[in-house]
Amino acid sequence: PRQFKIPDWFLNRKKDHKDGRYSQVVSNALDMKLRDDLERLKKIRNHRGLRHYWG
């Protein structure tokens, strides 16, 4: 998508935590990234992570 001059706000992976890049992630990779993000938020005891932890 970046090669076709699509703006950053349109991509589904904004400011990746590990590398700081914007990207478009599809299918299973998106589920895996979301799971990794939630696990990281739970680990650092973030409010959003705690809400997922509590159910």
PDBQT receptor file of N, H, CA, C and O in Angstrom, charges set to zero:
ATOM      1  N   PRO A   1       0.798  -1.206   0.000  1.00  0.00    +0.000 N 
ATOM      2  CA  PRO A   1       0.000   0.000   0.000  1.00  0.00    +0.000 C 
ATOM      3  C   PRO A   1       0.845   1.277   0.000  1.00  0.00    +0.000 C 
ATOM      4  O   PRO A   1       0.435   2.289  -0.570  1.00  0.00    +0.000 OA
ATOM      5  N   ARG A   2       2.008   1.238   0.627  1.00  0.00    +0.000 N 
ATOM      6  H   ARG A   2       2.341   0.417   1.090  1.00  0.00    +0.000 HD
ATOM      7  CA  ARG A   2       2.838   2.444   0.670  1.00  0.00    +0.000 C 
ATOM      8  C   ARG A   2       3.342   2.818  -0.716  1.00  0.00    +0.000 C 
ATOM      9  O   ARG A   2       3.543   3.999  -1.000  1.00  0.00    +0.000 OA
ATOM     10  N   GLN A   3       3.549   1.833  -1.583  1.00  0.00    +0.000 N 
ATOM     11  H   GLN A   3       3.386   0.873  -1.353  1.00  0.00    +0.000 HD
ATOM     12  CA  GLN A   3       4.049   2.120  -2.925  1.00  0.00    +0.000 C 
ATOM     13  C   GLN A   3       3.001   2.827  -3.780  1.00  0.00    +0.000 C 
ATOM     14  O   GLN A   3       3.341   3.449  -4.787  1.00  0.00    +0.000 OA
ATOM     15  N   PHE A   4       1.724   2.737  -3.385  1.00  0.00    +0.000 N 
ATOM     16  H   PHE A   4       1.449   2.232  -2.567  1.00  0.00    +0.000 HD
ATOM     17  CA  PHE A   4       0.656   3.392  -4.124  1.00  0.00    +0.000 C 
ATOM     18  C   PHE A   4       0.247   4.714  -3.487  1.00  0.00    +0.000 C 
ATOM     19  O   PHE A   4      -0.820   5.249  -3.786  1.00  0.00    +0.000 OA
ATOM     20  N   LYS A   5       1.107   5.244  -2.600  1.00  0.00    +0.000 N 
ATOM     21  H   LYS A   5       1.974   4.809  -2.357  1.00  0.00    +0.000 HD
ATOM     22  CA  LYS A   5       0.908   6.550  -1.955  1.00  0.00    +0.000 C 
ATOM     23  C   LYS A   5      -0.351   6.596  -1.080  1.00  0.00    +0.000 C 
ATOM     24  O   LYS A   5      -1.018   7.628  -1.002  1.00  0.00    +0.000 OA
ATOM     25  N   ILE A   6      -0.670   5.482  -0.429  1.00  0.00    +0.000 N 
ATOM     26  H   ILE A   6      -0.128   4.644  -0.492  1.00  0.00    +0.000 HD
ATOM     27  CA  ILE A   6      -1.790   5.464   0.504  1.00  0.00    +0.000 C 
ATOM     28  C   ILE A   6      -1.320   6.109   1.807  1.00  0.00    +0.000 C 
ATOM     29  O   ILE A   6      -0.239   5.784   2.296  1.00  0.00    +0.000 OA
ATOM     30  N   PRO A   7      -2.120   7.023   2.379  1.00  0.00    +0.000 N 
ATOM     31  CA  PRO A   7      -1.687   7.732   3.584  1.00  0.00    +0.000 C 
ATOM     32  C   PRO A   7      -1.514   6.796   4.782  1.00  0.00    +0.000 C 
ATOM     33  O   PRO A   7      -2.137   5.737   4.855  1.00  0.00    +0.000 OA
ATOM     34  N   ASP A   8      -0.661   7.205   5.709  1.00  0.00    +0.000 N 
ATOM     35  H   ASP A   8      -0.154   8.065   5.649  1.00  0.00    +0.000 HD
ATOM     36  CA  ASP A   8      -0.360   6.383   6.882  1.00  0.00    +0.000 C 
ATOM     37  C   ASP A   8      -1.585   6.114   7.747  1.00  0.00    +0.000 C 
ATOM     38  O   ASP A   8      -1.712   5.031   8.319  1.00  0.00    +0.000 OA
ATOM     39  N   TRP A   9      -2.488   7.085   7.849  1.00  0.00    +0.000 N 
ATOM     40  H   TRP A   9      -2.385   7.965   7.384  1.00  0.00    +0.000 HD
ATOM     41  CA  TRP A   9      -3.644   6.913   8.716  1.00  0.00    +0.000 C 
ATOM     42  C   TRP A   9      -4.587   5.830   8.211  1.00  0.00    +0.000 C 
ATOM     43  O   TRP A   9      -5.453   5.380   8.960  1.00  0.00    +0.000 OA
ATOM     44  N   PHE A  10      -4.442   5.402   6.961  1.00  0.00    +0.000 N 
ATOM     45  H   PHE A  10      -3.738   5.768   6.352  1.00  0.00    +0.000 HD
ATOM     46  CA  PHE A  10      -5.333   4.399   6.379  1.00  0.00    +0.000 C 
ATOM     47  C   PHE A  10      -4.856   2.973   6.659  1.00  0.00    +0.000 C 
ATOM     48  O   PHE A  10      -5.628   2.026   6.510  1.00  0.00    +0.000 OA
ATOM     49  N   LEU A  11      -3.606   2.810   7.057  1.00  0.00    +0.000 N 
ATOM     50  H   LEU A  11      -2.979   3.579   7.178  1.00  0.00    +0.000 HD
ATOM     51  CA  LEU A  11      -3.055   1.479   7.298  1.00  0.00    +0.000 C 
ATOM     52  C   LEU A  11      -3.518   0.944   8.651  1.00  0.00    +0.000 C 
ATOM     53  O   LEU A  11      -3.824   1.719   9.557  1.00  0.00    +0.000 OA
ATOM     54  N   ASN A  12      -3.568  -0.389   8.787  1.00  0.00    +0.000 N 
ATOM     55  H   ASN A  12      -3.319  -1.019   8.052  1.00  0.00    +0.000 HD
ATOM     56  CA  ASN A  12      -4.106  -0.960  10.019  1.00  0.00    +0.000 C 
ATOM     57  C   ASN A  12      -3.055  -1.208  11.092  1.00  0.00    +0.000 C 
ATOM     58  O   ASN A  12      -3.408  -1.640  12.190  1.00  0.00    +0.000 OA
ATOM     59  N   ARG A  13      -1.796  -0.956  10.824  1.00  0.00    +0.000 N 
ATOM     60  H   ARG A  13      -1.510  -0.605   9.933  1.00  0.00    +0.000 HD
ATOM     61  CA  ARG A  13      -0.739  -1.130  11.830  1.00  0.00    +0.000 C 
ATOM     62  C   ARG A  13       0.022   0.177  11.939  1.00  0.00    +0.000 C 
ATOM     63  O   ARG A  13       0.980   0.413  11.202  1.00  0.00    +0.000 OA
ATOM     64  N   LYS A  14      -0.409   1.023  12.862  1.00  0.00    +0.000 N 
ATOM     65  H   LYS A  14      -1.187   0.831  13.460  1.00  0.00    +0.000 HD
ATOM     66  CA  LYS A  14       0.190   2.342  13.005  1.00  0.00    +0.000 C 
ATOM     67  C   LYS A  14       1.275   2.315  14.068  1.00  0.00    +0.000 C 
ATOM     68  O   LYS A  14       1.044   1.843  15.181  1.00  0.00    +0.000 OA
ATOM     69  N   LYS A  15       2.467   2.823  13.731  1.00  0.00    +0.000 N 
ATOM     70  H   LYS A  15       2.655   3.207  12.827  1.00  0.00    +0.000 HD
ATOM     71  CA  LYS A  15       3.561   2.970  14.689  1.00  0.00    +0.000 C 
ATOM     72  C   LYS A  15       3.796   1.674  15.461  1.00  0.00    +0.000 C 
ATOM     73  O   LYS A  15       3.543   1.604  16.664  1.00  0.00    +0.000 OA
ATOM     74  N   ASP A  16       4.275   0.664  14.769  1.00  0.00    +0.000 N 
ATOM     75  H   ASP A  16       4.480   0.721  13.792  1.00  0.00    +0.000 HD
ATOM     76  CA  ASP A  16       4.565  -0.619  15.398  1.00  0.00    +0.000 C 
ATOM     77  C   ASP A  16       5.488  -0.414  16.592  1.00  0.00    +0.000 C 
ATOM     78  O   ASP A  16       6.437   0.367  16.514  1.00  0.00    +0.000 OA
ATOM     79  N   HIS A  17       5.222  -1.099  17.683  1.00  0.00    +0.000 N 
ATOM     80  H   HIS A  17       4.451  -1.733  17.746  1.00  0.00    +0.000 HD
ATOM     81  CA  HIS A  17       5.976  -0.889  18.924  1.00  0.00    +0.000 C 
ATOM     82  C   HIS A  17       7.436  -1.284  18.780  1.00  0.00    +0.000 C 
ATOM     83  O   HIS A  17       8.311  -0.637  19.356  1.00  0.00    +0.000 OA
ATOM     84  N   LYS A  18       7.710  -2.339  18.018  1.00  0.00    +0.000 N 
ATOM     85  H   LYS A  18       6.999  -2.864  17.551  1.00  0.00    +0.000 HD
ATOM     86  CA  LYS A  18       9.084  -2.837  17.919  1.00  0.00    +0.000 C 
ATOM     87  C   LYS A  18       9.951  -2.019  16.969  1.00  0.00    +0.000 C 
ATOM     88  O   LYS A  18      11.099  -1.713  17.291  1.00  0.00    +0.000 OA
ATOM     89  N   ASP A  19       9.414  -1.661  15.801  1.00  0.00    +0.000 N 
ATOM     90  H   ASP A  19       8.482  -1.910  15.540  1.00  0.00    +0.000 HD
ATOM     91  CA  ASP A  19      10.262  -0.964  14.827  1.00  0.00    +0.000 C 
ATOM     92  C   ASP A  19       9.789   0.449  14.485  1.00  0.00    +0.000 C 
ATOM     93  O   ASP A  19      10.493   1.170  13.778  1.00  0.00    +0.000 OA
ATOM     94  N   GLY A  20       8.610   0.865  14.972  1.00  0.00    +0.000 N 
ATOM     95  H   GLY A  20       8.038   0.279  15.546  1.00  0.00    +0.000 HD
ATOM     96  CA  GLY A  20       8.142   2.225  14.767  1.00  0.00    +0.000 C 
ATOM     97  C   GLY A  20       7.677   2.538  13.357  1.00  0.00    +0.000 C 
ATOM     98  O   GLY A  20       7.591   3.706  12.978  1.00  0.00    +0.000 OA
ATOM     99  N   ARG A  21       7.374   1.504  12.571  1.00  0.00    +0.000 N 
ATOM    100  H   ARG A  21       7.443   0.555  12.878  1.00  0.00    +0.000 HD
ATOM    101  CA  ARG A  21       6.954   1.716  11.183  1.00  0.00    +0.000 C 
ATOM    102  C   ARG A  21       5.451   1.529  11.029  1.00  0.00    +0.000 C 
ATOM    103  O   ARG A  21       4.809   0.833  11.815  1.00  0.00    +0.000 OA
ATOM    104  N   TYR A  22       4.912   2.162  10.006  1.00  0.00    +0.000 N 
ATOM    105  H   TYR A  22       5.434   2.728   9.368  1.00  0.00    +0.000 HD
ATOM    106  CA  TYR A  22       3.524   1.966   9.630  1.00  0.00    +0.000 C 
ATOM    107  C   TYR A  22       3.476   0.834   8.610  1.00  0.00    +0.000 C 
ATOM    108  O   TYR A  22       4.340   0.750   7.737  1.00  0.00    +0.000 OA
ATOM    109  N   SER A  23       2.470  -0.038   8.714  1.00  0.00    +0.000 N 
ATOM    110  H   SER A  23       1.769   0.031   9.423  1.00  0.00    +0.000 HD
ATOM    111  CA  SER A  23       2.385  -1.136   7.756  1.00  0.00    +0.000 C 
ATOM    112  C   SER A  23       0.950  -1.627   7.640  1.00  0.00    +0.000 C 
ATOM    113  O   SER A  23       0.097  -1.289   8.460  1.00  0.00    +0.000 OA
ATOM    114  N   GLN A  24       0.700  -2.419   6.626  1.00  0.00    +0.000 N 
ATOM    115  H   GLN A  24       1.394  -2.695   5.960  1.00  0.00    +0.000 HD
ATOM    116  CA  GLN A  24      -0.588  -3.065   6.414  1.00  0.00    +0.000 C 
ATOM    117  C   GLN A  24      -0.383  -4.551   6.661  1.00  0.00    +0.000 C 
ATOM    118  O   GLN A  24       0.356  -5.208   5.927  1.00  0.00    +0.000 OA
ATOM    119  N   VAL A  25      -1.027  -5.081   7.684  1.00  0.00    +0.000 N 
ATOM    120  H   VAL A  25      -1.626  -4.548   8.281  1.00  0.00    +0.000 HD
ATOM    121  CA  VAL A  25      -0.881  -6.484   8.055  1.00  0.00    +0.000 C 
ATOM    122  C   VAL A  25      -2.181  -7.197   7.712  1.00  0.00    +0.000 C 
ATOM    123  O   VAL A  25      -3.263  -6.648   7.920  1.00  0.00    +0.000 OA
ATOM    124  N   VAL A  26      -2.084  -8.411   7.189  1.00  0.00    +0.000 N 
ATOM    125  H   VAL A  26      -1.205  -8.856   7.019  1.00  0.00    +0.000 HD
ATOM    126  CA  VAL A  26      -3.284  -9.130   6.764  1.00  0.00    +0.000 C 
ATOM    127  C   VAL A  26      -3.427 -10.457   7.500  1.00  0.00    +0.000 C 
ATOM    128  O   VAL A  26      -2.443 -11.053   7.937  1.00  0.00    +0.000 OA
ATOM    129  N   SER A  27      -4.653 -10.899   7.624  1.00  0.00    +0.000 N 
ATOM    130  H   SER A  27      -5.453 -10.415   7.268  1.00  0.00    +0.000 HD
ATOM    131  CA  SER A  27      -5.057 -12.237   8.039  1.00  0.00    +0.000 C 
ATOM    132  C   SER A  27      -4.422 -12.703   9.345  1.00  0.00    +0.000 C 
ATOM    133  O   SER A  27      -4.563 -12.038  10.372  1.00  0.00    +0.000 OA
ATOM    134  N   ASN A  28      -3.732 -13.824   9.319  1.00  0.00    +0.000 N 
ATOM    135  H   ASN A  28      -3.618 -14.364   8.485  1.00  0.00    +0.000 HD
ATOM    136  CA  ASN A  28      -3.195 -14.433  10.537  1.00  0.00    +0.000 C 
ATOM    137  C   ASN A  28      -2.145 -13.555  11.202  1.00  0.00    +0.000 C 
ATOM    138  O   ASN A  28      -2.027 -13.546  12.427  1.00  0.00    +0.000 OA
ATOM    139  N   ALA A  29      -1.397 -12.830  10.418  1.00  0.00    +0.000 N 
ATOM    140  H   ALA A  29      -1.493 -12.838   9.422  1.00  0.00    +0.000 HD
ATOM    141  CA  ALA A  29      -0.371 -11.953  10.987  1.00  0.00    +0.000 C 
ATOM    142  C   ALA A  29      -1.020 -10.851  11.828  1.00  0.00    +0.000 C 
ATOM    143  O   ALA A  29      -0.470 -10.444  12.851  1.00  0.00    +0.000 OA
ATOM    144  N   LEU A  30      -2.187 -10.371  11.396  1.00  0.00    +0.000 N 
ATOM    145  H   LEU A  30      -2.633 -10.702  10.565  1.00  0.00    +0.000 HD
ATOM    146  CA  LEU A  30      -2.888  -9.336  12.153  1.00  0.00    +0.000 C 
ATOM    147  C   LEU A  30      -3.348  -9.879  13.502  1.00  0.00    +0.000 C 
ATOM    148  O   LEU A  30      -3.210  -9.201  14.520  1.00  0.00    +0.000 OA
ATOM    149  N   ASP A  31      -3.892 -11.093  13.519  1.00  0.00    +0.000 N 
ATOM    150  H   ASP A  31      -4.004 -11.643  12.691  1.00  0.00    +0.000 HD
ATOM    151  CA  ASP A  31      -4.308 -11.712  14.776  1.00  0.00    +0.000 C 
ATOM    152  C   ASP A  31      -3.121 -11.902  15.713  1.00  0.00    +0.000 C 
ATOM    153  O   ASP A  31      -3.221 -11.659  16.915  1.00  0.00    +0.000 OA
ATOM    154  N   MET A  32      -2.010 -12.334  15.156  1.00  0.00    +0.000 N 
ATOM    155  H   MET A  32      -1.929 -12.532  14.179  1.00  0.00    +0.000 HD
ATOM    156  CA  MET A  32      -0.818 -12.562  15.959  1.00  0.00    +0.000 C 
ATOM    157  C   MET A  32      -0.282 -11.244  16.537  1.00  0.00    +0.000 C 
ATOM    158  O   MET A  32       0.109 -11.194  17.703  1.00  0.00    +0.000 OA
ATOM    159  N   LYS A  33      -0.262 -10.184  15.728  1.00  0.00    +0.000 N 
ATOM    160  H   LYS A  33      -0.579 -10.225  14.781  1.00  0.00    +0.000 HD
ATOM    161  CA  LYS A  33       0.209  -8.876  16.202  1.00  0.00    +0.000 C 
ATOM    162  C   LYS A  33      -0.698  -8.347  17.313  1.00  0.00    +0.000 C 
ATOM    163  O   LYS A  33      -0.218  -7.801  18.307  1.00  0.00    +0.000 OA
ATOM    164  N   LEU A  34      -2.018  -8.513  17.135  1.00  0.00    +0.000 N 
ATOM    165  H   LEU A  34      -2.408  -8.956  16.328  1.00  0.00    +0.000 HD
ATOM    166  CA  LEU A  34      -2.961  -8.056  18.149  1.00  0.00    +0.000 C 
ATOM    167  C   LEU A  34      -2.751  -8.817  19.454  1.00  0.00    +0.000 C 
ATOM    168  O   LEU A  34      -2.761  -8.216  20.528  1.00  0.00    +0.000 OA
ATOM    169  N   ARG A  35      -2.563 -10.130  19.372  1.00  0.00    +0.000 N 
ATOM    170  H   ARG A  35      -2.556 -10.618  18.499  1.00  0.00    +0.000 HD
ATOM    171  CA  ARG A  35      -2.320 -10.940  20.559  1.00  0.00    +0.000 C 
ATOM    172  C   ARG A  35      -1.023 -10.516  21.250  1.00  0.00    +0.000 C 
ATOM    173  O   ARG A  35      -0.970 -10.414  22.475  1.00  0.00    +0.000 OA
ATOM    174  N   ASP A  36       0.010 -10.274  20.461  1.00  0.00    +0.000 N 
ATOM    175  H   ASP A  36      -0.033 -10.357  19.465  1.00  0.00    +0.000 HD
ATOM    176  CA  ASP A  36       1.287  -9.825  21.029  1.00  0.00    +0.000 C 
ATOM    177  C   ASP A  36       1.145  -8.469  21.721  1.00  0.00    +0.000 C 
ATOM    178  O   ASP A  36       1.706  -8.248  22.795  1.00  0.00    +0.000 OA
ATOM    179  N   ASP A  37       0.388  -7.562  21.092  1.00  0.00    +0.000 N 
ATOM    180  H   ASP A  37      -0.068  -7.741  20.220  1.00  0.00    +0.000 HD
ATOM    181  CA  ASP A  37       0.169  -6.246  21.694  1.00  0.00    +0.000 C 
ATOM    182  C   ASP A  37      -0.563  -6.365  23.027  1.00  0.00    +0.000 C 
ATOM    183  O   ASP A  37      -0.196  -5.710  24.003  1.00  0.00    +0.000 OA
ATOM    184  N   LEU A  38      -1.601  -7.202  23.066  1.00  0.00    +0.000 N 
ATOM    185  H   LEU A  38      -1.899  -7.734  22.273  1.00  0.00    +0.000 HD
ATOM    186  CA  LEU A  38      -2.360  -7.360  24.299  1.00  0.00    +0.000 C 
ATOM    187  C   LEU A  38      -1.517  -8.006  25.393  1.00  0.00    +0.000 C 
ATOM    188  O   LEU A  38      -1.624  -7.629  26.559  1.00  0.00    +0.000 OA
ATOM    189  N   GLU A  39      -0.688  -8.967  25.031  1.00  0.00    +0.000 N 
ATOM    190  H   GLU A  39      -0.601  -9.273  24.083  1.00  0.00    +0.000 HD
ATOM    191  CA  GLU A  39       0.199  -9.586  26.021  1.00  0.00    +0.000 C 
ATOM    192  C   GLU A  39       1.202  -8.568  26.563  1.00  0.00    +0.000 C 
ATOM    193  O   GLU A  39       1.507  -8.572  27.756  1.00  0.00    +0.000 OA
ATOM    194  N   ARG A  40       1.713  -7.700  25.693  1.00  0.00    +0.000 N 
ATOM    195  H   ARG A  40       1.466  -7.697  24.724  1.00  0.00    +0.000 HD
ATOM    196  CA  ARG A  40       2.642  -6.663  26.136  1.00  0.00    +0.000 C 
ATOM    197  C   ARG A  40       1.942  -5.684  27.082  1.00  0.00    +0.000 C 
ATOM    198  O   ARG A  40       2.516  -5.274  28.091  1.00  0.00    +0.000 OA
ATOM    199  N   LEU A  41       0.694  -5.310  26.751  1.00  0.00    +0.000 N 
ATOM    200  H   LEU A  41       0.227  -5.643  25.932  1.00  0.00    +0.000 HD
ATOM    201  CA  LEU A  41      -0.052  -4.394  27.610  1.00  0.00    +0.000 C 
ATOM    202  C   LEU A  41      -0.354  -5.028  28.964  1.00  0.00    +0.000 C 
ATOM    203  O   LEU A  41      -0.308  -4.349  29.990  1.00  0.00    +0.000 OA
ATOM    204  N   LYS A  42      -0.664  -6.323  28.973  1.00  0.00    +0.000 N 
ATOM    205  H   LYS A  42      -0.701  -6.874  28.139  1.00  0.00    +0.000 HD
ATOM    206  CA  LYS A  42      -0.890  -7.022  30.243  1.00  0.00    +0.000 C 
ATOM    207  C   LYS A  42       0.387  -7.057  31.070  1.00  0.00    +0.000 C 
ATOM    208  O   LYS A  42       0.355  -6.887  32.288  1.00  0.00    +0.000 OA
ATOM    209  N   LYS A  43       1.500  -7.278  30.402  1.00  0.00    +0.000 N 
ATOM    210  H   LYS A  43       1.527  -7.416  29.412  1.00  0.00    +0.000 HD
ATOM    211  CA  LYS A  43       2.784  -7.398  31.096  1.00  0.00    +0.000 C 
ATOM    212  C   LYS A  43       3.186  -6.087  31.770  1.00  0.00    +0.000 C 
ATOM    213  O   LYS A  43       3.709  -6.094  32.885  1.00  0.00    +0.000 OA
ATOM    214  N   ILE A  44       2.942  -4.960  31.093  1.00  0.00    +0.000 N 
ATOM    215  H   ILE A  44       2.517  -4.954  30.188  1.00  0.00    +0.000 HD
ATOM    216  CA  ILE A  44       3.317  -3.672  31.675  1.00  0.00    +0.000 C 
ATOM    217  C   ILE A  44       2.208  -3.096  32.550  1.00  0.00    +0.000 C 
ATOM    218  O   ILE A  44       2.325  -1.982  33.061  1.00  0.00    +0.000 OA
ATOM    219  N   ARG A  45       1.123  -3.868  32.718  1.00  0.00    +0.000 N 
ATOM    220  H   ARG A  45       1.028  -4.773  32.303  1.00  0.00    +0.000 HD
ATOM    221  CA  ARG A  45      -0.002  -3.498  33.583  1.00  0.00    +0.000 C 
ATOM    222  C   ARG A  45      -0.670  -2.201  33.138  1.00  0.00    +0.000 C 
ATOM    223  O   ARG A  45      -1.025  -1.362  33.965  1.00  0.00    +0.000 OA
ATOM    224  N   ASN A  46      -0.837  -2.047  31.836  1.00  0.00    +0.000 N 
ATOM    225  H   ASN A  46      -0.548  -2.729  31.165  1.00  0.00    +0.000 HD
ATOM    226  CA  ASN A  46      -1.530  -0.912  31.251  1.00  0.00    +0.000 C 
ATOM    227  C   ASN A  46      -3.031  -1.074  31.502  1.00  0.00    +0.000 C 
ATOM    228  O   ASN A  46      -3.507  -2.196  31.675  1.00  0.00    +0.000 OA
ATOM    229  N   HIS A  47      -3.782   0.030  31.524  1.00  0.00    +0.000 N 
ATOM    230  H   HIS A  47      -3.396   0.942  31.384  1.00  0.00    +0.000 HD
ATOM    231  CA  HIS A  47      -5.222  -0.032  31.775  1.00  0.00    +0.000 C 
ATOM    232  C   HIS A  47      -5.930  -0.906  30.741  1.00  0.00    +0.000 C 
ATOM    233  O   HIS A  47      -6.757  -1.745  31.100  1.00  0.00    +0.000 OA
ATOM    234  N   ARG A  48      -5.614  -0.717  29.477  1.00  0.00    +0.000 N 
ATOM    235  H   ARG A  48      -4.943  -0.035  29.185  1.00  0.00    +0.000 HD
ATOM    236  CA  ARG A  48      -6.237  -1.519  28.417  1.00  0.00    +0.000 C 
ATOM    237  C   ARG A  48      -5.867  -2.996  28.569  1.00  0.00    +0.000 C 
ATOM    238  O   ARG A  48      -6.710  -3.871  28.370  1.00  0.00    +0.000 OA
ATOM    239  N   GLY A  49      -4.633  -3.271  28.916  1.00  0.00    +0.000 N 
ATOM    240  H   GLY A  49      -3.948  -2.561  29.078  1.00  0.00    +0.000 HD
ATOM    241  CA  GLY A  49      -4.203  -4.643  29.125  1.00  0.00    +0.000 C 
ATOM    242  C   GLY A  49      -4.898  -5.285  30.308  1.00  0.00    +0.000 C 
ATOM    243  O   GLY A  49      -5.262  -6.460  30.254  1.00  0.00    +0.000 OA
ATOM    244  N   LEU A  50      -5.083  -4.525  31.376  1.00  0.00    +0.000 N 
ATOM    245  H   LEU A  50      -4.787  -3.570  31.420  1.00  0.00    +0.000 HD
ATOM    246  CA  LEU A  50      -5.769  -5.056  32.549  1.00  0.00    +0.000 C 
ATOM    247  C   LEU A  50      -7.236  -5.347  32.256  1.00  0.00    +0.000 C 
ATOM    248  O   LEU A  50      -7.779  -6.328  32.763  1.00  0.00    +0.000 OA
ATOM    249  N   ARG A  51      -7.876  -4.525  31.458  1.00  0.00    +0.000 N 
ATOM    250  H   ARG A  51      -7.435  -3.728  31.046  1.00  0.00    +0.000 HD
ATOM    251  CA  ARG A  51      -9.267  -4.802  31.096  1.00  0.00    +0.000 C 
ATOM    252  C   ARG A  51      -9.377  -6.110  30.331  1.00  0.00    +0.000 C 
ATOM    253  O   ARG A  51     -10.334  -6.859  30.527  1.00  0.00    +0.000 OA
ATOM    254  N   HIS A  52      -8.413  -6.399  29.458  1.00  0.00    +0.000 N 
ATOM    255  H   HIS A  52      -7.636  -5.791  29.298  1.00  0.00    +0.000 HD
ATOM    256  CA  HIS A  52      -8.417  -7.675  28.744  1.00  0.00    +0.000 C 
ATOM    257  C   HIS A  52      -8.095  -8.822  29.696  1.00  0.00    +0.000 C 
ATOM    258  O   HIS A  52      -8.638  -9.918  29.554  1.00  0.00    +0.000 OA
ATOM    259  N   TYR A  53      -7.230  -8.580  30.649  1.00  0.00    +0.000 N 
ATOM    260  H   TYR A  53      -6.788  -7.690  30.764  1.00  0.00    +0.000 HD
ATOM    261  CA  TYR A  53      -6.851  -9.605  31.618  1.00  0.00    +0.000 C 
ATOM    262  C   TYR A  53      -8.047  -9.995  32.487  1.00  0.00    +0.000 C 
ATOM    263  O   TYR A  53      -8.267 -11.176  32.759  1.00  0.00    +0.000 OA
ATOM    264  N   TRP A  54      -8.812  -8.997  32.918  1.00  0.00    +0.000 N 
ATOM    265  H   TRP A  54      -8.633  -8.038  32.697  1.00  0.00    +0.000 HD
ATOM    266  CA  TRP A  54      -9.956  -9.253  33.780  1.00  0.00    +0.000 C 
ATOM    267  C   TRP A  54     -11.123  -9.870  33.020  1.00  0.00    +0.000 C 
ATOM    268  O   TRP A  54     -12.011 -10.467  33.629  1.00  0.00    +0.000 OA
ATOM    269  N   GLY A  55     -11.129  -9.734  31.702  1.00  0.00    +0.000 N 
ATOM    270  H   GLY A  55     -10.408  -9.250  31.208  1.00  0.00    +0.000 HD
ATOM    271  CA  GLY A  55     -12.175 -10.366  30.900  1.00  0.00    +0.000 C 
ATOM    272  C   GLY A  55     -13.140  -9.372  30.411  1.00  0.00    +0.000 C 
ATOM    273  O   GLY A  55     -14.092  -9.727  29.715  1.00  0.00    +0.000 OA
TER     274      GLY A  55
